[in-house]
């Protein structure tokens, strides 16, 4: 089903680096009777090799279809996640067949219809007219998604890179490599900034997780409500007051969530990378608390690409 209702923004794409609060944001938005949260990261539209890559000739139809029926169908721990939690297998196969038949005629319309065919039924079953998806790469592919869905709204979630690093290290099935975890954040900031510069400014709202949960709760919630043009804010506000908290987001706790030597390394690297990001014109990355000595060191040291432990050992 393709919705023709232009009375409100739809769909909603939430994105950001890993561990920035995208799931929390999706649940908050889904507290409104208008939006259903897609309960898994759909990924087939904005993941590597996904629909956006196909629309921009960075992959082929065959590879895309294989990925939809393969790695995006069943993934995660014990293959319990993926599109299998969103759509029936025969429905997905039928949608992909229609997509393949229509792709050469009008790839954009075919892509739009495919996304609706895969994700709309979940919203319909929940009795809601639209949905919100929290695939992390949504911002990276924002320029293409904005063309695909002109009435879409994007929520760009950001977080202190030190907190992101600590959270990645503590999550199962990610990495225990300190530099790899921090590098994920640093690379994602640069790629996200490049995408944001190509997107309609009115379509994107950037939200700092610490502001939402602790430092500016009311102001940040108000910006979200206005961005999504929510007519009845009471359900979202009620959920926000009950479920969204600084404790839930571990605000300010990144030092306690890492070994002391790791925390010192991440703090130095964070300040150094922030200094380089400012020189590159990236103004939205969360700033560190003042530390005159560390700031001077950051300005004096050249910025280099963050490397993983294995690569560092090979270079030594």
Buried (B, 14 or more C-beta within 10 A) or exposed (E): EEEEEEEBBBBBBBBBBBBBBBBBBBBBBBBBBBBBBBBBBBBBBBBEBBBBBBBEEEBEBEEBBBBBBEBBBBBEEEEEBBBBBBBEEEEBEEBBEEBBEBBEEEBEEBBBBBBBBBBBBBBEEBEBBBBBBBBBBBBBBBBBBBBBBEBBBBBBBBBBBBBBBBBBBBEEEBBEBBBBBBBBBBEBBBEBBEBBEEBEEEBBBBBBBBBBBBBBBEEBBEBBBEBBEBEEBEBBBEBBEEEBBBEEBBBBBBBEBBEEEBBEBBBBBBBBBBBBBEEEEBEBBBBBEEEEEBBEBBEEBEBEEBBBEEBEEEEE
